[in-house]
Amino acid sequence: MAQAQLTVDLDAIRANWRALDALSDCETGAVVKANSYGLGADRVAPMLAREGVRRFFTATVEEGAAVRKALGDGPEINVFGGHMAGDAGLIKAAGLTPMLNSIDQMLRHVEALPGHPFGIQLDSGMNRLGMEAEEWAALRELAMKQKPRLIMSHLACADEPNHGMNAHQLRNFREMTDGLDAPRSLSATGGILLGKNYHFDVTRPGIGLYGAMPFRDARRVVSLHIPVIQTREVKTGESVGYGNNFVARSPMKVATISAGYADGLQRALAPKTYLWAGETRCKLLGRISMDLITVDVTAVDTLPDTLELLGPHQSVDQLANHIDTIGYEILTSLGGRYARVYAGA
């Protein structure tokens, strides 16, 4: 079988949620947007619900409806994108709670779905989503009469604990919400790690659940093993792959493995990336193509059926560092051709 296997450790996700939950004295939700960061919300969300999570977060109503199908009735599903035009039917049918980001969204929601639950997202300084202070001041009295289920904002620099933006946004959020009769939420994973001043009533861990930075104590969640299709002996002076991008300086053994940029493994990974055959590190050679990667396995005595790209030897963050990106992008790029296997829980 020439299909790479992506293993998702549900027990590790559960342990990461427990560890982040233990850092605060408030309710701990879970962010399951982008299909649980590419790992399968249909498996992750029910496991977390069994663990006791009662509030989930998605980016869009379509994601929210998929999570509702997986969860059934009960847990609240908050939608960061709010109430967009055409969303009313799905919001109502799936029992979603949109986080309203503007006066226009507020008016759309109360007109289309009077009495339906909603939350409010405020812009405390990130200038991305949410109502700015002046807009919120104009709407606050009307909104509070409707009893929002949650008032939230999002930190721009929480992964940099000493960044002045954190204290600035905390101060702004307090000025916009102190004294209001509604639960408040400011912190995702990075904010949780900043300390209890940032926790308020609900925290929203996301990337930390899935084993990536900035949660340094996270348990590893994913491993990726890629099948070896073929091996060959390459002579000195022969090239490997498209564009003659790699030329052998000495005789070597090269394995061709079954994954590529169609599986979310960016071509930019090629110059710095290694895979593992047991405890032996094997250099990626030449260019990553759509379906195939070539790897130097000269030092491997007995070649296994698969090579490890993600696992005990290399985390998503280490792989991300090779191309100056973040673990979020590596996780959410993992393609649909992998055989996903769920361990634990």
Secondary structure, DSSP 8 states (H G I E B T S, - for coil): ----EEEEEHHHHHHHHHHHHTT-SSEE-EE-HHHHHTT-HHHHHHHHHHHT--EEEESSHHHHHHHHHHH-SSSEEEETT---TT-HHHHHHHT-EEEE-SHHHHHHHHHHSTT---EEEB-SS-SSSSB-HHHHHHHHHHHHHT--S-EE---SSTTSTT-HHHHHHHHHHHHHHTT-SS-EE--SHHHHHH-GGGTTTEE---GGGGT-TT-TT----EEEEEEEEEEEEE-TT-EESGGG-EE-SS-EEEEEES--GGGT--GGGGGG-EEEETTEEEEEES---SS-EEEE-TT-SS--SEEEEEBTTB-HHHHHHTTT--HHHHHHH--TTSEEEEE--
